[in-house]
Amino acid sequence: MPMTAMNIRMDAEVKKEAQELFSEFGLDMTTAINLFLRQSIRERAIPFAVRMTQPLPNAATLAAMDEGDRIINSGKRRFANANEMFSELGI
């Protein structure tokens, strides 16, 4: 089978960490990438789940975050902690 070269760009730290990991398996980067590509072709899919580890904030959370930013930027009295706030409120 004829061979071809492929050039890819990646973060230097990602490359270093990947090389270290693959080395522990006795693989070089070329072999590891070829494994990924062949498995992708075999499964006709990315051979692992691709998903976000944390859900995106919903509309209510985004609104609360915006409100928090407005409060911080309003110049109103700020408290160092909850106890200080409750003390000021007489609670």
PDB file of N, CA, C and O in Angstrom, chain B, residues numbered from 101:
ATOM      1  N   MET B 101       0.854  -1.171   0.000  1.00  0.00           N
ATOM      2  CA  MET B 101       0.000   0.000   0.000  1.00  0.00           C
ATOM      3  C   MET B 101       0.902   1.236   0.000  1.00  0.00           C
ATOM      4  O   MET B 101       1.816   1.338   0.819  1.00  0.00           O
ATOM      5  N   PRO B 102       0.645   2.181  -0.923  1.00  0.00           N
ATOM      6  CA  PRO B 102       1.464   3.400  -0.948  1.00  0.00           C
ATOM      7  C   PRO B 102       1.269   4.218   0.327  1.00  0.00           C
ATOM      8  O   PRO B 102       0.174   4.258   0.888  1.00  0.00           O
ATOM      9  N   MET B 103       2.316   4.851   0.768  1.00  0.00           N
ATOM     10  CA  MET B 103       2.260   5.670   1.981  1.00  0.00           C
ATOM     11  C   MET B 103       2.196   7.140   1.579  1.00  0.00           C
ATOM     12  O   MET B 103       2.654   7.518   0.501  1.00  0.00           O
ATOM     13  N   THR B 104       1.629   7.957   2.449  1.00  0.00           N
ATOM     14  CA  THR B 104       1.571   9.400   2.245  1.00  0.00           C
ATOM     15  C   THR B 104       1.871  10.090   3.560  1.00  0.00           C
ATOM     16  O   THR B 104       1.692   9.511   4.632  1.00  0.00           O
ATOM     17  N   ALA B 105       2.319  11.303   3.478  1.00  0.00           N
ATOM     18  CA  ALA B 105       2.627  12.076   4.686  1.00  0.00           C
ATOM     19  C   ALA B 105       1.428  12.962   5.031  1.00  0.00           C
ATOM     20  O   ALA B 105       0.668  13.383   4.159  1.00  0.00           O
ATOM     21  N   MET B 106       1.284  13.229   6.333  1.00  0.00           N
ATOM     22  CA  MET B 106       0.224  14.105   6.800  1.00  0.00           C
ATOM     23  C   MET B 106       0.836  15.047   7.837  1.00  0.00           C
ATOM     24  O   MET B 106       1.507  14.597   8.765  1.00  0.00           O
ATOM     25  N   ASN B 107       0.611  16.328   7.684  1.00  0.00           N
ATOM     26  CA  ASN B 107       1.104  17.313   8.652  1.00  0.00           C
ATOM     27  C   ASN B 107      -0.085  17.851   9.428  1.00  0.00           C
ATOM     28  O   ASN B 107      -1.096  18.237   8.843  1.00  0.00           O
ATOM     29  N   ILE B 108       0.041  17.875  10.752  1.00  0.00           N
ATOM     30  CA  ILE B 108      -1.015  18.443  11.587  1.00  0.00           C
ATOM     31  C   ILE B 108      -0.385  19.403  12.591  1.00  0.00           C
ATOM     32  O   ILE B 108       0.775  19.254  12.976  1.00  0.00           O
ATOM     33  N   ARG B 109      -1.165  20.373  12.999  1.00  0.00           N
ATOM     34  CA  ARG B 109      -0.704  21.326  14.012  1.00  0.00           C
ATOM     35  C   ARG B 109      -1.411  20.994  15.319  1.00  0.00           C
ATOM     36  O   ARG B 109      -2.600  20.676  15.338  1.00  0.00           O
ATOM     37  N   MET B 110      -0.661  21.076  16.402  1.00  0.00           N
ATOM     38  CA  MET B 110      -1.244  20.838  17.717  1.00  0.00           C
ATOM     39  C   MET B 110      -0.449  21.587  18.765  1.00  0.00           C
ATOM     40  O   MET B 110       0.697  21.977  18.540  1.00  0.00           O
ATOM     41  N   ASP B 111      -1.062  21.776  19.893  1.00  0.00           N
ATOM     42  CA  ASP B 111      -0.417  22.406  21.031  1.00  0.00           C
ATOM     43  C   ASP B 111       0.802  21.576  21.426  1.00  0.00           C
ATOM     44  O   ASP B 111       0.715  20.351  21.513  1.00  0.00           O
ATOM     45  N   ALA B 112       1.925  22.229  21.663  1.00  0.00           N
ATOM     46  CA  ALA B 112       3.166  21.527  21.986  1.00  0.00           C
ATOM     47  C   ALA B 112       3.026  20.661  23.236  1.00  0.00           C
ATOM     48  O   ALA B 112       3.572  19.559  23.291  1.00  0.00           O
ATOM     49  N   GLU B 113       2.299  21.153  24.236  1.00  0.00           N
ATOM     50  CA  GLU B 113       2.132  20.382  25.469  1.00  0.00           C
ATOM     51  C   GLU B 113       1.272  19.146  25.232  1.00  0.00           C
ATOM     52  O   GLU B 113       1.535  18.086  25.799  1.00  0.00           O
ATOM     53  N   VAL B 114       0.243  19.280  24.392  1.00  0.00           N
ATOM     54  CA  VAL B 114      -0.601  18.127  24.052  1.00  0.00           C
ATOM     55  C   VAL B 114       0.248  17.067  23.360  1.00  0.00           C
ATOM     56  O   VAL B 114       0.148  15.881  23.675  1.00  0.00           O
ATOM     57  N   LYS B 115       1.078  17.493  22.423  1.00  0.00           N
ATOM     58  CA  LYS B 115       1.943  16.549  21.712  1.00  0.00           C
ATOM     59  C   LYS B 115       2.874  15.825  22.690  1.00  0.00           C
ATOM     60  O   LYS B 115       3.016  14.604  22.630  1.00  0.00           O
ATOM     61  N   LYS B 116       3.503  16.582  23.585  1.00  0.00           N
ATOM     62  CA  LYS B 116       4.436  15.999  24.553  1.00  0.00           C
ATOM     63  C   LYS B 116       3.735  14.964  25.435  1.00  0.00           C
ATOM     64  O   LYS B 116       4.239  13.858  25.631  1.00  0.00           O
ATOM     65  N   GLU B 117       2.555  15.342  25.969  1.00  0.00           N
ATOM     66  CA  GLU B 117       1.825  14.429  26.854  1.00  0.00           C
ATOM     67  C   GLU B 117       1.348  13.186  26.097  1.00  0.00           C
ATOM     68  O   GLU B 117       1.387  12.077  26.629  1.00  0.00           O
ATOM     69  N   ALA B 118       0.898  13.380  24.854  1.00  0.00           N
ATOM     70  CA  ALA B 118       0.443  12.242  24.047  1.00  0.00           C
ATOM     71  C   ALA B 118       1.616  11.307  23.759  1.00  0.00           C
ATOM     72  O   ALA B 118       1.475  10.089  23.868  1.00  0.00           O
ATOM     73  N   GLN B 119       2.763  11.859  23.396  1.00  0.00           N
ATOM     74  CA  GLN B 119       3.936  11.026  23.128  1.00  0.00           C
ATOM     75  C   GLN B 119       4.332  10.216  24.363  1.00  0.00           C
ATOM     76  O   GLN B 119       4.676   9.039  24.255  1.00  0.00           O
ATOM     77  N   GLU B 120       4.283  10.848  25.527  1.00  0.00           N
ATOM     78  CA  GLU B 120       4.616  10.142  26.764  1.00  0.00           C
ATOM     79  C   GLU B 120       3.638   9.003  27.016  1.00  0.00           C
ATOM     80  O   GLU B 120       4.047   7.897  27.371  1.00  0.00           O
ATOM     81  N   LEU B 121       2.339   9.270  26.833  1.00  0.00           N
ATOM     82  CA  LEU B 121       1.329   8.241  27.040  1.00  0.00           C
ATOM     83  C   LEU B 121       1.515   7.088  26.055  1.00  0.00           C
ATOM     84  O   LEU B 121       1.554   5.924  26.452  1.00  0.00           O
ATOM     85  N   PHE B 122       1.630   7.423  24.756  1.00  0.00           N
ATOM     86  CA  PHE B 122       1.754   6.375  23.746  1.00  0.00           C
ATOM     87  C   PHE B 122       3.021   5.561  23.952  1.00  0.00           C
ATOM     88  O   PHE B 122       3.043   4.359  23.687  1.00  0.00           O
ATOM     89  N   SER B 123       4.067   6.210  24.421  1.00  0.00           N
ATOM     90  CA  SER B 123       5.317   5.510  24.705  1.00  0.00           C
ATOM     91  C   SER B 123       5.110   4.430  25.764  1.00  0.00           C
ATOM     92  O   SER B 123       5.717   3.361  25.693  1.00  0.00           O
ATOM     93  N   GLU B 124       4.254   4.712  26.741  1.00  0.00           N
ATOM     94  CA  GLU B 124       3.961   3.721  27.780  1.00  0.00           C
ATOM     95  C   GLU B 124       3.295   2.477  27.186  1.00  0.00           C
ATOM     96  O   GLU B 124       3.399   1.385  27.744  1.00  0.00           O
ATOM     97  N   PHE B 125       2.607   2.650  26.047  1.00  0.00           N
ATOM     98  CA  PHE B 125       1.988   1.520  25.352  1.00  0.00           C
ATOM     99  C   PHE B 125       2.923   0.915  24.314  1.00  0.00           C
ATOM    100  O   PHE B 125       2.563  -0.045  23.633  1.00  0.00           O
ATOM    101  N   GLY B 126       4.124   1.476  24.194  1.00  0.00           N
ATOM    102  CA  GLY B 126       5.075   0.992  23.202  1.00  0.00           C
ATOM    103  C   GLY B 126       4.763   1.497  21.802  1.00  0.00           C
ATOM    104  O   GLY B 126       5.147   0.873  20.813  1.00  0.00           O
ATOM    105  N   LEU B 127       4.070   2.621  21.716  1.00  0.00           N
ATOM    106  CA  LEU B 127       3.671   3.177  20.424  1.00  0.00           C
ATOM    107  C   LEU B 127       4.345   4.512  20.182  1.00  0.00           C
ATOM    108  O   LEU B 127       4.634   5.257  21.119  1.00  0.00           O
ATOM    109  N   ASP B 128       4.594   4.808  18.907  1.00  0.00           N
ATOM    110  CA  ASP B 128       5.008   6.164  18.575  1.00  0.00           C
ATOM    111  C   ASP B 128       3.765   6.925  18.109  1.00  0.00           C
ATOM    112  O   ASP B 128       2.692   6.338  17.969  1.00  0.00           O
ATOM    113  N   MET B 129       3.911   8.220  17.872  1.00  0.00           N
ATOM    114  CA  MET B 129       2.768   9.057  17.507  1.00  0.00           C
ATOM    115  C   MET B 129       2.137   8.585  16.203  1.00  0.00           C
ATOM    116  O   MET B 129       0.911   8.539  16.096  1.00  0.00           O
ATOM    117  N   THR B 130       2.946   8.234  15.214  1.00  0.00           N
ATOM    118  CA  THR B 130       2.420   7.788  13.920  1.00  0.00           C
ATOM    119  C   THR B 130       1.552   6.553  14.086  1.00  0.00           C
ATOM    120  O   THR B 130       0.459   6.486  13.524  1.00  0.00           O
ATOM    121  N   THR B 131       2.022   5.580  14.847  1.00  0.00           N
ATOM    122  CA  THR B 131       1.254   4.352  15.051  1.00  0.00           C
ATOM    123  C   THR B 131      -0.038   4.630  15.799  1.00  0.00           C
ATOM    124  O   THR B 131      -1.084   4.076  15.459  1.00  0.00           O
ATOM    125  N   ALA B 132       0.023   5.482  16.817  1.00  0.00           N
ATOM    126  CA  ALA B 132      -1.171   5.806  17.590  1.00  0.00           C
ATOM    127  C   ALA B 132      -2.213   6.501  16.713  1.00  0.00           C
ATOM    128  O   ALA B 132      -3.400   6.184  16.793  1.00  0.00           O
ATOM    129  N   ILE B 133      -1.778   7.442  15.879  1.00  0.00           N
ATOM    130  CA  ILE B 133      -2.724   8.136  14.995  1.00  0.00           C
ATOM    131  C   ILE B 133      -3.296   7.162  13.970  1.00  0.00           C
ATOM    132  O   ILE B 133      -4.486   7.216  13.661  1.00  0.00           O
ATOM    133  N   ASN B 134      -2.463   6.279  13.445  1.00  0.00           N
ATOM    134  CA  ASN B 134      -2.963   5.273  12.503  1.00  0.00           C
ATOM    135  C   ASN B 134      -3.984   4.354  13.164  1.00  0.00           C
ATOM    136  O   ASN B 134      -4.975   3.979  12.537  1.00  0.00           O
ATOM    137  N   LEU B 135      -3.753   3.988  14.426  1.00  0.00           N
ATOM    138  CA  LEU B 135      -4.740   3.178  15.163  1.00  0.00           C
ATOM    139  C   LEU B 135      -6.075   3.901  15.244  1.00  0.00           C
ATOM    140  O   LEU B 135      -7.128   3.311  14.997  1.00  0.00           O
ATOM    141  N   PHE B 136      -6.024   5.189  15.593  1.00  0.00           N
ATOM    142  CA  PHE B 136      -7.238   5.982  15.686  1.00  0.00           C
ATOM    143  C   PHE B 136      -7.959   6.027  14.344  1.00  0.00           C
ATOM    144  O   PHE B 136      -9.169   5.807  14.281  1.00  0.00           O
ATOM    145  N   LEU B 137      -7.223   6.311  13.270  1.00  0.00           N
ATOM    146  CA  LEU B 137      -7.843   6.422  11.953  1.00  0.00           C
ATOM    147  C   LEU B 137      -8.440   5.094  11.489  1.00  0.00           C
ATOM    148  O   LEU B 137      -9.558   5.064  10.975  1.00  0.00           O
ATOM    149  N   ARG B 138      -7.705   4.002  11.666  1.00  0.00           N
ATOM    150  CA  ARG B 138      -8.221   2.695  11.251  1.00  0.00           C
ATOM    151  C   ARG B 138      -9.462   2.295  12.053  1.00  0.00           C
ATOM    152  O   ARG B 138     -10.415   1.750  11.496  1.00  0.00           O
ATOM    153  N   GLN B 139      -9.447   2.564  13.353  1.00  0.00           N
ATOM    154  CA  GLN B 139     -10.611   2.242  14.181  1.00  0.00           C
ATOM    155  C   GLN B 139     -11.805   3.105  13.780  1.00  0.00           C
ATOM    156  O   GLN B 139     -12.939   2.626  13.767  1.00  0.00           O
ATOM    157  N   SER B 140     -11.557   4.369  13.454  1.00  0.00           N
ATOM    158  CA  SER B 140     -12.630   5.252  12.987  1.00  0.00           C
ATOM    159  C   SER B 140     -13.254   4.704  11.709  1.00  0.00           C
ATOM    160  O   SER B 140     -14.477   4.677  11.573  1.00  0.00           O
ATOM    161  N   ILE B 141     -12.423   4.272  10.782  1.00  0.00           N
ATOM    162  CA  ILE B 141     -12.915   3.707   9.525  1.00  0.00           C
ATOM    163  C   ILE B 141     -13.692   2.426   9.792  1.00  0.00           C
ATOM    164  O   ILE B 141     -14.770   2.216   9.237  1.00  0.00           O
ATOM    165  N   ARG B 142     -13.136   1.573  10.645  1.00  0.00           N
ATOM    166  CA  ARG B 142     -13.782   0.286  10.961  1.00  0.00           C
ATOM    167  C   ARG B 142     -15.169   0.500  11.564  1.00  0.00           C
ATOM    168  O   ARG B 142     -16.123  -0.182  11.190  1.00  0.00           O
ATOM    169  N   GLU B 143     -15.282   1.452  12.502  1.00  0.00           N
ATOM    170  CA  GLU B 143     -16.555   1.702  13.178  1.00  0.00           C
ATOM    171  C   GLU B 143     -17.437   2.704  12.432  1.00  0.00           C
ATOM    172  O   GLU B 143     -18.616   2.872  12.746  1.00  0.00           O
ATOM    173  N   ARG B 144     -16.842   3.362  11.440  1.00  0.00           N
ATOM    174  CA  ARG B 144     -17.536   4.427  10.703  1.00  0.00           C
ATOM    175  C   ARG B 144     -18.055   5.490  11.667  1.00  0.00           C
ATOM    176  O   ARG B 144     -19.164   6.005  11.525  1.00  0.00           O
ATOM    177  N   ALA B 145     -17.212   5.799  12.652  1.00  0.00           N
ATOM    178  CA  ALA B 145     -17.549   6.769  13.695  1.00  0.00           C
ATOM    179  C   ALA B 145     -16.271   7.152  14.423  1.00  0.00           C
ATOM    180  O   ALA B 145     -15.230   6.517  14.250  1.00  0.00           O
ATOM    181  N   ILE B 146     -16.358   8.177  15.224  1.00  0.00           N
ATOM    182  CA  ILE B 146     -15.254   8.470  16.139  1.00  0.00           C
ATOM    183  C   ILE B 146     -15.301   7.379  17.204  1.00  0.00           C
ATOM    184  O   ILE B 146     -16.357   7.153  17.795  1.00  0.00           O
ATOM    185  N   PRO B 147     -14.195   6.701  17.462  1.00  0.00           N
ATOM    186  CA  PRO B 147     -14.229   5.507  18.320  1.00  0.00           C
ATOM    187  C   PRO B 147     -14.277   5.780  19.827  1.00  0.00           C
ATOM    188  O   PRO B 147     -13.822   4.956  20.621  1.00  0.00           O
ATOM    189  N   PHE B 148     -14.813   6.907  20.213  1.00  0.00           N
ATOM    190  CA  PHE B 148     -15.037   7.212  21.616  1.00  0.00           C
ATOM    191  C   PHE B 148     -16.128   8.263  21.681  1.00  0.00           C
ATOM    192  O   PHE B 148     -16.398   8.946  20.694  1.00  0.00           O
ATOM    193  N   ALA B 149     -16.749   8.392  22.829  1.00  0.00           N
ATOM    194  CA  ALA B 149     -17.836   9.362  22.984  1.00  0.00           C
ATOM    195  C   ALA B 149     -17.264  10.775  22.998  1.00  0.00           C
ATOM    196  O   ALA B 149     -16.288  11.051  23.696  1.00  0.00           O
ATOM    197  N   VAL B 150     -17.868  11.657  22.233  1.00  0.00           N
ATOM    198  CA  VAL B 150     -17.495  13.060  22.228  1.00  0.00           C
ATOM    199  C   VAL B 150     -18.661  13.823  22.834  1.00  0.00           C
ATOM    200  O   VAL B 150     -19.739  13.911  22.245  1.00  0.00           O
ATOM    201  N   ARG B 151     -18.432  14.371  24.012  1.00  0.00           N
ATOM    202  CA  ARG B 151     -19.504  15.091  24.690  1.00  0.00           C
ATOM    203  C   ARG B 151     -18.897  16.141  25.605  1.00  0.00           C
ATOM    204  O   ARG B 151     -17.719  16.086  25.959  1.00  0.00           O
ATOM    205  N   MET B 152     -19.710  17.066  25.963  1.00  0.00           N
ATOM    206  CA  MET B 152     -19.277  18.098  26.885  1.00  0.00           C
ATOM    207  C   MET B 152     -19.290  17.498  28.288  1.00  0.00           C
ATOM    208  O   MET B 152     -20.194  16.742  28.642  1.00  0.00           O
ATOM    209  N   THR B 153     -18.280  17.840  29.079  1.00  0.00           N
ATOM    210  CA  THR B 153     -18.233  17.297  30.428  1.00  0.00           C
ATOM    211  C   THR B 153     -19.154  18.050  31.373  1.00  0.00           C
ATOM    212  O   THR B 153     -19.555  17.520  32.409  1.00  0.00           O
ATOM    213  N   GLN B 154     -19.488  19.278  31.019  1.00  0.00           N
ATOM    214  CA  GLN B 154     -20.398  20.062  31.850  1.00  0.00           C
ATOM    215  C   GLN B 154     -21.471  20.650  30.945  1.00  0.00           C
ATOM    216  O   GLN B 154     -21.165  21.122  29.850  1.00  0.00           O
ATOM    217  N   PRO B 155     -22.704  20.627  31.380  1.00  0.00           N
ATOM    218  CA  PRO B 155     -23.758  21.205  30.540  1.00  0.00           C
ATOM    219  C   PRO B 155     -23.596  22.718  30.424  1.00  0.00           C
ATOM    220  O   PRO B 155     -23.060  23.372  31.319  1.00  0.00           O
ATOM    221  N   LEU B 156     -24.066  23.254  29.315  1.00  0.00           N
ATOM    222  CA  LEU B 156     -24.056  24.706  29.149  1.00  0.00           C
ATOM    223  C   LEU B 156     -25.065  25.325  30.101  1.00  0.00           C
ATOM    224  O   LEU B 156     -26.078  24.698  30.414  1.00  0.00           O
ATOM    225  N   PRO B 157     -24.815  26.535  30.565  1.00  0.00           N
ATOM    226  CA  PRO B 157     -25.787  27.181  31.454  1.00  0.00           C
ATOM    227  C   PRO B 157     -27.114  27.411  30.723  1.00  0.00           C
ATOM    228  O   PRO B 157     -27.134  27.776  29.547  1.00  0.00           O
ATOM    229  N   ASN B 158     -28.211  27.194  31.436  1.00  0.00           N
ATOM    230  CA  ASN B 158     -29.521  27.458  30.840  1.00  0.00           C
ATOM    231  C   ASN B 158     -29.836  28.945  30.948  1.00  0.00           C
ATOM    232  O   ASN B 158     -29.049  29.711  31.504  1.00  0.00           O
ATOM    233  N   ALA B 159     -30.996  29.357  30.412  1.00  0.00           N
ATOM    234  CA  ALA B 159     -31.367  30.776  30.378  1.00  0.00           C
ATOM    235  C   ALA B 159     -31.435  31.383  31.772  1.00  0.00           C
ATOM    236  O   ALA B 159     -30.997  32.516  31.971  1.00  0.00           O
ATOM    237  N   ALA B 160     -31.981  30.643  32.747  1.00  0.00           N
ATOM    238  CA  ALA B 160     -32.096  31.171  34.110  1.00  0.00           C
ATOM    239  C   ALA B 160     -30.715  31.403  34.723  1.00  0.00           C
ATOM    240  O   ALA B 160     -30.489  32.411  35.392  1.00  0.00           O
ATOM    241  N   THR B 161     -29.801  30.475  34.492  1.00  0.00           N
ATOM    242  CA  THR B 161     -28.445  30.625  35.026  1.00  0.00           C
ATOM    243  C   THR B 161     -27.734  31.802  34.370  1.00  0.00           C
ATOM    244  O   THR B 161     -27.059  32.579  35.046  1.00  0.00           O
ATOM    245  N   LEU B 162     -27.885  31.935  33.044  1.00  0.00           N
ATOM    246  CA  LEU B 162     -27.273  33.064  32.348  1.00  0.00           C
ATOM    247  C   LEU B 162     -27.822  34.389  32.858  1.00  0.00           C
ATOM    248  O   LEU B 162     -27.072  35.351  33.021  1.00  0.00           O
ATOM    249  N   ALA B 163     -29.141  34.446  33.112  1.00  0.00           N
ATOM    250  CA  ALA B 163     -29.749  35.669  33.642  1.00  0.00           C
ATOM    251  C   ALA B 163     -29.195  35.980  35.026  1.00  0.00           C
ATOM    252  O   ALA B 163     -28.912  37.139  35.329  1.00  0.00           O
ATOM    253  N   ALA B 164     -29.036  34.967  35.869  1.00  0.00           N
ATOM    254  CA  ALA B 164     -28.485  35.173  37.208  1.00  0.00           C
ATOM    255  C   ALA B 164     -27.031  35.648  37.130  1.00  0.00           C
ATOM    256  O   ALA B 164     -26.607  36.495  37.916  1.00  0.00           O
ATOM    257  N   MET B 165     -26.283  35.105  36.191  1.00  0.00           N
ATOM    258  CA  MET B 165     -24.897  35.539  36.017  1.00  0.00           C
ATOM    259  C   MET B 165     -24.844  37.005  35.577  1.00  0.00           C
ATOM    260  O   MET B 165     -24.020  37.779  36.065  1.00  0.00           O
ATOM    261  N   ASP B 166     -25.733  37.376  34.650  1.00  0.00           N
ATOM    262  CA  ASP B 166     -25.807  38.777  34.213  1.00  0.00           C
ATOM    263  C   ASP B 166     -26.175  39.693  35.374  1.00  0.00           C
ATOM    264  O   ASP B 166     -25.601  40.770  35.534  1.00  0.00           O
ATOM    265  N   GLU B 167     -27.141  39.251  36.188  1.00  0.00           N
ATOM    266  CA  GLU B 167     -27.542  40.047  37.352  1.00  0.00           C
ATOM    267  C   GLU B 167     -26.371  40.216  38.315  1.00  0.00           C
ATOM    268  O   GLU B 167     -26.148  41.306  38.843  1.00  0.00           O
ATOM    269  N   GLY B 168     -25.638  39.156  38.539  1.00  0.00           N
ATOM    270  CA  GLY B 168     -24.468  39.238  39.409  1.00  0.00           C
ATOM    271  C   GLY B 168     -23.448  40.230  38.882  1.00  0.00           C
ATOM    272  O   GLY B 168     -22.882  41.011  39.646  1.00  0.00           O
ATOM    273  N   ASP B 169     -23.212  40.198  37.567  1.00  0.00           N
ATOM    274  CA  ASP B 169     -22.284  41.166  36.967  1.00  0.00           C
ATOM    275  C   ASP B 169     -22.779  42.593  37.150  1.00  0.00           C
ATOM    276  O   ASP B 169     -21.994  43.491  37.455  1.00  0.00           O
ATOM    277  N   ARG B 170     -24.101  42.807  36.961  1.00  0.00           N
ATOM    278  CA  ARG B 170     -24.660  44.149  37.139  1.00  0.00           C
ATOM    279  C   ARG B 170     -24.488  44.624  38.585  1.00  0.00           C
ATOM    280  O   ARG B 170     -24.159  45.785  38.827  1.00  0.00           O
ATOM    281  N   ILE B 171     -24.712  43.728  39.532  1.00  0.00           N
ATOM    282  CA  ILE B 171     -24.564  44.083  40.948  1.00  0.00           C
ATOM    283  C   ILE B 171     -23.113  44.452  41.249  1.00  0.00           C
ATOM    284  O   ILE B 171     -22.846  45.458  41.906  1.00  0.00           O
ATOM    285  N   ILE B 172     -22.191  43.645  40.772  1.00  0.00           N
ATOM    286  CA  ILE B 172     -20.766  43.897  41.022  1.00  0.00           C
ATOM    287  C   ILE B 172     -20.344  45.231  40.430  1.00  0.00           C
ATOM    288  O   ILE B 172     -19.585  45.983  41.040  1.00  0.00           O
ATOM    289  N   ASN B 173     -20.848  45.517  39.230  1.00  0.00           N
ATOM    290  CA  ASN B 173     -20.435  46.739  38.531  1.00  0.00           C
ATOM    291  C   ASN B 173     -21.259  47.969  38.911  1.00  0.00           C
ATOM    292  O   ASN B 173     -21.004  49.054  38.389  1.00  0.00           O
ATOM    293  N   SER B 174     -22.239  47.829  39.805  1.00  0.00           N
ATOM    294  CA  SER B 174     -23.131  48.939  40.150  1.00  0.00           C
ATOM    295  C   SER B 174     -22.505  49.933  41.127  1.00  0.00           C
ATOM    296  O   SER B 174     -22.986  51.059  41.257  1.00  0.00           O
ATOM    297  N   GLY B 175     -21.457  49.534  41.802  1.00  0.00           N
ATOM    298  CA  GLY B 175     -20.837  50.414  42.778  1.00  0.00           C
ATOM    299  C   GLY B 175     -21.532  50.397  44.126  1.00  0.00           C
ATOM    300  O   GLY B 175     -21.140  51.138  45.028  1.00  0.00           O
ATOM    301  N   LYS B 176     -22.553  49.571  44.283  1.00  0.00           N
ATOM    302  CA  LYS B 176     -23.255  49.483  45.567  1.00  0.00           C
ATOM    303  C   LYS B 176     -22.377  48.784  46.588  1.00  0.00           C
ATOM    304  O   LYS B 176     -21.373  48.158  46.247  1.00  0.00           O
ATOM    305  N   ARG B 177     -22.775  48.904  47.848  1.00  0.00           N
ATOM    306  CA  ARG B 177     -22.048  48.297  48.967  1.00  0.00           C
ATOM    307  C   ARG B 177     -21.847  46.814  48.716  1.00  0.00           C
ATOM    308  O   ARG B 177     -22.770  46.104  48.317  1.00  0.00           O
ATOM    309  N   ARG B 178     -20.629  46.360  48.955  1.00  0.00           N
ATOM    310  CA  ARG B 178     -20.321  44.943  48.809  1.00  0.00           C
ATOM    311  C   ARG B 178     -19.885  44.395  50.158  1.00  0.00           C
ATOM    312  O   ARG B 178     -19.372  45.134  50.999  1.00  0.00           O
ATOM    313  N   PHE B 179     -20.084  43.130  50.358  1.00  0.00           N
ATOM    314  CA  PHE B 179     -19.759  42.478  51.622  1.00  0.00           C
ATOM    315  C   PHE B 179     -18.669  41.437  51.402  1.00  0.00           C
ATOM    316  O   PHE B 179     -18.584  40.808  50.347  1.00  0.00           O
ATOM    317  N   ALA B 180     -17.842  41.276  52.423  1.00  0.00           N
ATOM    318  CA  ALA B 180     -16.749  40.314  52.336  1.00  0.00           C
ATOM    319  C   ALA B 180     -17.257  38.883  52.449  1.00  0.00           C
ATOM    320  O   ALA B 180     -16.650  37.956  51.911  1.00  0.00           O
ATOM    321  N   ASN B 181     -18.374  38.708  53.152  1.00  0.00           N
ATOM    322  CA  ASN B 181     -18.929  37.367  53.326  1.00  0.00           C
ATOM    323  C   ASN B 181     -20.402  37.479  53.712  1.00  0.00           C
ATOM    324  O   ASN B 181     -20.914  38.573  53.948  1.00  0.00           O
ATOM    325  N   ALA B 182     -21.072  36.330  53.772  1.00  0.00           N
ATOM    326  CA  ALA B 182     -22.510  36.310  54.069  1.00  0.00           C
ATOM    327  C   ALA B 182     -22.797  36.830  55.470  1.00  0.00           C
ATOM    328  O   ALA B 182     -23.784  37.541  55.657  1.00  0.00           O
ATOM    329  N   ASN B 183     -21.969  36.502  56.464  1.00  0.00           N
ATOM    330  CA  ASN B 183     -22.190  36.956  57.835  1.00  0.00           C
ATOM    331  C   ASN B 183     -22.187  38.474  57.922  1.00  0.00           C
ATOM    332  O   ASN B 183     -22.989  39.061  58.648  1.00  0.00           O
ATOM    333  N   GLU B 184     -21.282  39.113  57.179  1.00  0.00           N
ATOM    334  CA  GLU B 184     -21.212  40.585  57.169  1.00  0.00           C
ATOM    335  C   GLU B 184     -22.510  41.162  56.582  1.00  0.00           C
ATOM    336  O   GLU B 184     -23.045  42.148  57.089  1.00  0.00           O
ATOM    337  N   MET B 185     -23.001  40.541  55.519  1.00  0.00           N
ATOM    338  CA  MET B 185     -24.242  41.005  54.903  1.00  0.00           C
ATOM    339  C   MET B 185     -25.420  40.843  55.860  1.00  0.00           C
ATOM    340  O   MET B 185     -26.225  41.761  56.017  1.00  0.00           O
ATOM    341  N   PHE B 186     -25.524  39.677  56.500  1.00  0.00           N
ATOM    342  CA  PHE B 186     -26.648  39.422  57.414  1.00  0.00           C
ATOM    343  C   PHE B 186     -26.576  40.381  58.603  1.00  0.00           C
ATOM    344  O   PHE B 186     -27.608  40.858  59.075  1.00  0.00           O
ATOM    345  N   SER B 187     -25.377  40.664  59.086  1.00  0.00           N
ATOM    346  CA  SER B 187     -25.203  41.595  60.197  1.00  0.00           C
ATOM    347  C   SER B 187     -25.707  42.980  59.805  1.00  0.00           C
ATOM    348  O   SER B 187     -26.407  43.633  60.579  1.00  0.00           O
ATOM    349  N   GLU B 188     -25.352  43.424  58.608  1.00  0.00           N
ATOM    350  CA  GLU B 188     -25.814  44.714  58.102  1.00  0.00           C
ATOM    351  C   GLU B 188     -27.337  44.755  57.991  1.00  0.00           C
ATOM    352  O   GLU B 188     -27.954  45.791  58.238  1.00  0.00           O
ATOM    353  N   LEU B 189     -27.939  43.623  57.618  1.00  0.00           N
ATOM    354  CA  LEU B 189     -29.391  43.540  57.477  1.00  0.00           C
ATOM    355  C   LEU B 189     -30.096  43.351  58.814  1.00  0.00           C
ATOM    356  O   LEU B 189     -31.323  43.422  58.887  1.00  0.00           O
ATOM    357  N   GLY B 190     -29.325  43.112  59.872  1.00  0.00           N
ATOM    358  CA  GLY B 190     -29.907  42.889  61.199  1.00  0.00           C
ATOM    359  C   GLY B 190     -30.525  41.510  61.360  1.00  0.00           C
ATOM    360  O   GLY B 190     -31.447  41.307  62.150  1.00  0.00           O
ATOM    361  N   ILE B 191     -29.998  40.577  60.598  1.00  0.00           N
ATOM    362  CA  ILE B 191     -30.531  39.195  60.663  1.00  0.00           C
ATOM    363  C   ILE B 191     -29.634  38.349  61.551  1.00  0.00           C
ATOM    364  O   ILE B 191     -29.897  37.162  61.742  1.00  0.00           O
TER     365      ILE B 191
END
